[in-house]
């Protein structure tokens, strides 16, 4: 069996007034990106937008082939 790690999506979640949230995504994140690099990117974008950062997530999938 062969396992292939597909490019992921970095999801940055911001808190907005009134218990609302906004999500921004960056596509095609390589599997070699470190957690610290992804965190630093999320924080930097949050600082540029002057929004309250709620969450940073990496969403990824794997493909399995026989």
C-alpha positions as CSV (number, residue, x, y, z in Angstrom):
1,X,0.0,0.0,0.0
2,X,1.2,3.5,-0.8
3,X,0.2,6.5,1.2
4,X,0.4,10.0,-0.3
5,X,0.0,13.1,1.8
6,X,-2.0,15.6,-0.2
7,X,-1.4,19.4,0.1
8,X,-3.3,20.8,3.0
9,X,-5.2,23.9,3.8
10,X,-4.3,26.4,6.5
11,X,-7.4,27.7,8.1
12,X,-7.3,30.9,10.2
13,X,-10.3,31.6,12.4
14,X,-11.0,35.2,13.7
15,X,-13.3,36.2,16.5
16,X,-15.7,39.0,15.6
17,X,-18.1,41.0,17.8
18,X,-21.4,39.3,18.7
19,X,-20.1,35.7,19.0
20,X,-19.4,35.5,15.3
21,X,-16.3,34.1,13.5
22,X,-14.7,34.6,10.2
23,X,-12.5,32.0,8.4
24,X,-9.7,32.6,6.0
25,X,-7.9,29.8,4.2
26,X,-4.6,29.4,2.4
27,X,-4.5,26.4,0.0
28,X,-1.8,24.0,-1.1
29,X,0.2,23.9,2.1
30,X,3.0,21.3,1.7
31,X,3.2,18.5,4.2
32,X,6.8,19.5,4.9
33,X,5.7,22.8,6.5
34,X,6.4,22.8,10.2
35,X,3.8,23.6,12.9
36,X,5.8,26.6,14.0
37,X,6.0,28.0,10.5
38,X,2.2,27.6,10.1
39,X,1.6,29.2,13.5
40,X,3.9,32.2,12.6
41,X,2.0,32.7,9.4
42,X,-1.4,32.7,11.1
43,X,-0.2,35.2,13.7
44,X,1.4,37.5,11.1
45,X,-1.8,37.6,9.0
46,X,-3.9,38.2,12.1
47,X,-1.6,41.2,13.0
48,X,-1.8,42.6,9.5
49,X,-5.6,42.4,9.6
50,X,-5.9,43.8,13.2
51,X,-8.4,41.0,14.0
52,X,-8.6,38.8,17.1
53,X,-7.1,35.4,16.3
54,X,-9.3,32.5,17.6
55,X,-7.8,29.4,16.0
56,X,-5.2,28.2,13.5
57,X,-5.8,24.8,11.9
58,X,-4.1,22.6,9.3
59,X,-6.6,20.6,7.3
60,X,-5.0,17.8,5.3
61,X,-5.9,14.5,3.7
62,X,-4.1,11.3,2.7
63,X,-4.6,9.1,-0.4
64,X,-4.2,5.4,-0.1
65,X,-3.4,3.3,-3.1
66,X,-2.9,-0.5,-3.3
